[in-house]
């Protein structure tokens, strides 16, 4: 399945829907604007990413 992409205009107009979607699906949504692209992810996904990064970090950091 290709990455889901929203325009920044759509994301602003339907922010609650965007939030509900990333929480329910745990899949990222890319939001494209004039100044670049952002990625929205759920807090659960963010915690998973952080845990994986911490586990892989050298112990002397």
Buried (B, 14 or more C-beta within 10 A) or exposed (E): EEEBEBEBEBBEEEEEEBBEBBBEEEBBBEBBEEEEEBEBBBEEBEEEEEEEEEEEEEEEE
